[in-house]
Amino acid sequence: MRTSPETLTIALVVPLQGPAGIFGPSCELCAELAVEELNAGAGTLGRRVRLRVVDGGAPPPDVAAAVGALVSAGEVDAVTGWHISAVRQVVAPRIAGRVPYVYTPLYEGGERTPWVFLAGETPGRQLRPALRWFADELGVRRWSVVGDDYVWPRRSARAIRRYLAEVGGTVSEELFVPYGTQDFSGALRRIAAGTGEGVLMLLVGDDAVAFNRAFAAAGLDDDRIRFSPLMDENMLLATGAASTRGLYAAAGYFEALPTAGGLDFGARYHRRFGVDAPMLNSLGESCYEGVRLLDALARRAGTVDARTMTAVSDGLGYDGPRGPVELRDRHLRQPVFLAVADGLEFDVLQPL
């Protein structure tokens, strides 16, 4: 069904299967909360907002084909959602500027497509200050890197080497495994035989859960910390309290974030969906942020035309669950926080 002047339809591309499928339910509900809040007012530009969910966990060409078909048929006015960079790289050219695209996850940086707006954390604002903190506060400078084998982990690993050089650190081992790996025995043997004082995880969803469990079962958490820029509350719960010792994470949002915006967001989420709703987390919150950012861009531009949005986007700012945020060069500048696992919860230590 084609969109109408009364309705603004957003394609929400989130994983419903695969390693990242663990995030899907919270991503959908957080985006739905944003839509309901907009529609409780005047919607976006006077149009009632609705979502059209697309499975972002399917093979990337299939996701691009599904999104492209919706755009070509005039069935969606915009695209947003959490999905891996391998999906973004094929979806962005398929959209070709016909509708705006807000990509919500943390990513490797460097996206320059004019109609793509990036709401997530980037290595320079997430990994760089975190690695400096580990060097200064814990004396950890030698790292083993283990990641899924696709663009985000590969490019992030290159950045990590540069950032470690700034603090006199090194990468002792660098291991990449196929996306969807559940058996990490080979990787763990190499880590155990290596000289890394910490393990930097660039693993997604169920892959990270399997790694964490095996890491702790092998006793490697006795003398090595772990750090991940992609470790949310869902993954913590799935990992289990016995396997989270010495596990750190960095993100723009945690459910335990003790700020007014963060606490208010958590209260609204649970008031709407109940105490048994999917675990609130940074990945889900990013989808709330994606809908919110599309609305803010549309109101500033007075239209949902992607190129007009780009022309007026620089300097756009607002306060949300993450605190004050501002668009610069189509990237959302935002606070990033360091946290450590305490059983099945995160203890937010400080902003980075």
C-alpha positions in Angstrom: 0.0 0.0 0.0 1.4 3.4 -1.0 1.9 6.0 1.6 -0.6 8.8 1.9 -0.5 12.5 2.8 -2.0 11.6 6.2 0.5 8.8 7.1 4.3 8.7 7.3 5.5 5.1 7.1 9.0 4.2 8.3 10.7 0.9 7.4 12.2 -0.4 10.6 15.0 -2.8 9.6 15.9 -4.9 12.7 17.2 -8.5 13.0 14.5 -11.1 13.6 16.9 -14.1 13.1 20.6 -14.9 13.3 23.2 -13.9 15.9 21.7 -10.4 16.3 18.1 -11.7 16.5 18.4 -11.4 20.3 18.0 -7.7 19.9 15.0 -7.7 17.7 12.1 -7.6 20.2 13.5 -4.7 22.2 14.3 -2.8 19.0 10.7 -3.2 17.8 9.2 -2.0 21.1 11.5 0.9 21.5 10.7 2.1 18.0 7.0 1.6 18.7 7.3 3.7 21.8 8.8 6.6 19.8 6.0 6.3 17.3 3.3 6.3 19.9 4.8 9.3 21.6 4.8 11.2 18.3 1.3 10.2 17.4 0.1 11.3 20.9 0.9 14.8 19.6 0.7 15.9 16.0 2.7 13.0 14.5 5.5 14.1 12.1 4.7 17.2 10.0 1.0 16.6 10.9 1.1 13.0 9.5 0.4 9.9 11.7 3.6 7.8 11.9 3.6 4.0 11.5 6.2 1.3 11.2 6.8 -1.4 8.6 9.1 -4.0 10.0 11.8 -5.6 7.7 13.9 -8.5 8.9 17.4 -7.1 9.0 18.8 -10.5 10.1 18.3 -12.0 6.6 21.3 -12.2 4.2 22.3 -8.6 3.3 21.3 -8.9 -0.4 17.8 -10.1 0.6 17.4 -7.2 3.1 18.5 -4.7 0.4 16.0 -6.2 -2.1 13.2 -6.0 0.5 13.9 -2.4 1.4 14.5 -1.4 -2.2 11.1 -2.9 -3.2 9.3 -0.9 -0.5 11.0 2.3 -1.5 10.3 1.7 -5.3 6.7 1.0 -4.6 6.3 4.2 -2.6 5.3 2.2 0.5 7.7 3.8 2.9 8.8 7.4 3.4 12.0 6.7 5.4 14.2 3.9 6.7 15.8 3.3 10.1 16.8 0.5 12.4 19.6 -1.5 14.0 21.4 -3.9 11.6 25.0 -4.8 11.0 27.2 -2.8 8.7 27.2 -5.5 6.0 23.5 -4.8 5.6 23.9 -1.0 5.6 26.5 -1.2 2.8 24.0 -2.8 0.4 20.9 -1.0 1.7 22.3 2.6 1.3 23.0 2.4 -2.5 19.7 0.6 -3.1 17.8 3.5 -1.4 19.8 6.0 -3.6 18.6 9.1 -1.8 14.9 8.5 -2.6 14.1 8.5 1.1 16.1 9.4 4.2 18.0 6.6 6.0 18.8 6.8 9.7 21.3 4.0 10.6 21.2 3.5 14.4 24.0 1.1 15.5 27.5 1.8 16.6 29.6 1.3 13.5 33.2 1.5 12.1 33.0 5.1 10.9 33.6 6.5 7.5 30.1 6.5 6.0 29.8 9.4 3.6 26.6 8.7 1.7 24.7 12.0 1.7 21.2 10.7 2.6 22.4 8.4 5.4 22.3 9.8 9.0 24.3 7.9 11.6 22.9 7.8 15.2 25.4 5.3 16.7 28.8 5.4 18.4 32.0 5.5 16.3 35.5 4.1 17.3 37.0 7.5 17.9 34.4 8.4 20.5 34.0 5.0 22.0 37.1 2.8 21.6 39.8 5.4 21.8 38.9 6.9 25.2 38.1 3.5 26.6 41.5 2.1 25.7 43.1 5.1 27.2 41.1 4.5 30.4 42.1 0.9 30.6 45.8 1.9 30.2 45.7 4.7 32.8 43.4 3.1 35.4 44.1 -0.7 35.1 47.5 -0.7 33.4 46.1 -2.9 30.5 47.9 -2.2 27.3 48.2 -5.6 25.6 45.0 -6.8 24.0 43.8 -9.9 22.2 41.2 -9.0 19.6 38.5 -11.4 18.6 35.8 -10.4 16.2 33.2 -11.6 13.6 34.6 -11.5 10.1 32.9 -8.6 8.4 33.4 -4.9 7.9 32.7 -3.5 11.5 35.1 -5.8 13.3 37.8 -5.6 10.6 37.9 -1.8 10.4 37.5 -1.3 14.1 40.5 -3.6 14.7 42.6 -1.3 12.4 41.5 1.7 14.5 42.3 -0.2 17.7 45.9 -0.6 16.7 46.2 3.1 16.1 44.6 4.0 19.4 46.8 1.5 21.4 49.9 3.0 19.8 49.0 6.3 21.4 49.1 4.8 24.9 52.1 2.5 24.3 49.9 -0.6 23.8 49.8 -3.4 21.3 47.5 -6.1 19.9 49.0 -9.4 20.8 46.6 -11.6 18.8 43.9 -10.7 16.2 41.4 -13.4 15.5 38.3 -13.3 13.2 35.6 -16.0 13.1 32.7 -16.5 10.7 29.5 -14.5 11.7 27.4 -17.0 13.5 30.2 -18.9 15.2 29.4 -20.8 18.4 32.5 -22.9 18.9 35.4 -20.7 20.1 37.7 -23.5 21.3 40.4 -22.6 18.7 40.3 -18.9 19.4 40.4 -19.5 23.2 43.5 -21.7 22.8 45.3 -18.9 21.0 44.2 -16.3 23.5 45.3 -18.6 26.4 48.7 -19.0 24.8 49.1 -15.3 24.0 50.3 -12.4 26.1 47.2 -10.2 26.1 46.1 -8.7 29.4 42.6 -8.1 28.0 40.4 -9.4 25.3 38.6 -6.9 23.1 35.5 -8.5 21.7 34.0 -7.4 18.4 31.4 -10.1 18.3 27.6 -9.7 17.7 24.7 -11.0 19.8 24.7 -14.8 20.2 28.3 -15.0 19.1 29.4 -12.9 22.0 27.2 -14.9 24.4 28.8 -18.2 23.3 32.3 -16.6 23.6 31.7 -15.3 27.1 30.4 -18.6 28.4 33.4 -20.5 26.9 35.9 -17.9 28.1 34.7 -18.2 31.7 34.5 -22.0 31.5 38.1 -22.1 30.4 39.1 -20.0 33.5 40.4 -17.2 31.3 38.5 -14.6 33.4 40.9 -15.3 36.3 43.6 -13.0 34.9 42.1 -11.3 31.8 39.5 -8.6 31.5 37.1 -8.4 28.6 35.9 -5.2 26.9 33.2 -4.9 24.2 31.7 -1.9 22.5 28.7 -4.1 21.7 27.5 -5.7 24.9 24.0 -5.0 26.0 21.7 -6.1 28.8 20.1 -8.9 26.7 23.5 -10.4 26.0 24.5 -10.1 29.7 21.4 -12.0 30.8 22.0 -14.7 28.2 25.7 -15.0 29.2 24.7 -15.7 32.8 26.1 -14.2 36.0 28.8 -16.8 36.4 30.4 -15.7 33.1 30.4 -11.9 33.4 33.3 -11.3 35.8 35.7 -8.7 34.5 33.5 -7.8 31.5 33.4 -4.1 30.5 31.3 -2.3 27.9 31.0 1.2 26.4 27.8 2.7 24.9 25.8 5.8 24.6 23.0 4.3 26.7 22.6 1.7 29.5 19.4 0.8 31.3 21.2 1.7 34.5 22.3 5.1 33.2 21.7 7.4 36.2 20.7 10.5 34.2 17.3 12.2 34.1 16.8 11.4 30.4 17.8 7.8 30.8 15.7 7.1 33.9 12.7 8.8 32.4 13.0 6.7 29.2 13.2 3.5 31.2 10.1 4.5 33.2 8.1 5.2 30.1 9.2 2.0 28.4 8.2 -0.2 31.3 5.0 1.7 32.0 3.9 1.1 28.4 5.1 -2.5 27.9 5.2 -3.8 31.5 7.9 -5.3 33.8 8.1 -8.5 31.7 8.9 -6.6 28.4 12.1 -7.5 26.6 15.2 -6.2 28.4 15.8 -2.5 27.7 19.3 -1.9 26.2 21.4 0.3 24.0 20.5 -1.5 20.8 16.7 -1.1 21.4 17.2 2.5 22.6 19.0 3.3 19.3 15.8 2.4 17.4 13.9 4.9 19.6 16.6 7.4 18.7 16.3 6.6 15.0 12.6 7.5 14.9 13.2 10.5 17.1 16.0 11.8 14.8 13.9 11.3 11.7 11.1 13.4 13.3 13.6 16.1 14.3 15.1 16.2 10.8 11.7 16.4 9.2 10.6 19.3 11.4 13.7 21.3 10.7 13.6 20.6 7.0 9.8 21.0 6.7 9.8 17.9 4.6 10.9 14.2 4.5 13.0 14.8 1.4 16.4 13.3 2.1 18.5 15.9 0.4 16.7 18.8 2.0 17.2 17.1 5.4 21.0 16.8 4.6 21.2 20.5 3.7 19.8 21.6 7.1 21.0 18.8 9.4 24.3 20.2 10.7 23.9 21.5 14.3 20.5 19.9 14.9 20.3 19.0 18.6 17.9 17.8 21.2 17.9 16.0 24.6 16.9 12.4 24.8 17.6 9.2 26.8 21.4 9.5 26.0 21.4 13.1 27.1 22.2 16.1 24.9 23.0 15.0 21.3 23.8 17.0 18.1 24.3 16.2 14.5 27.6 17.0 12.9 28.4 15.9 9.4 25.3 13.6 9.6 26.8 11.8 12.7 25.1 12.1 16.1 27.5 13.5 18.6 26.6 12.0 22.0 28.0 11.1 25.4 29.5 7.7 25.7 29.7 5.8 29.0 31.9 3.0 30.4 30.3 0.3 32.4 31.3 -3.0 34.1 29.2 -6.0 34.5 28.0 -6.8 38.1 26.4 -10.2 37.7 23.5 -9.6 35.3 23.5 -5.8 35.5 25.8 -3.1 34.4 27.4 -0.6 36.8 27.9 2.6 34.9 31.4 3.9 35.9 31.8 7.2 34.1 31.5 9.1 30.9 34.4 8.6 28.5 
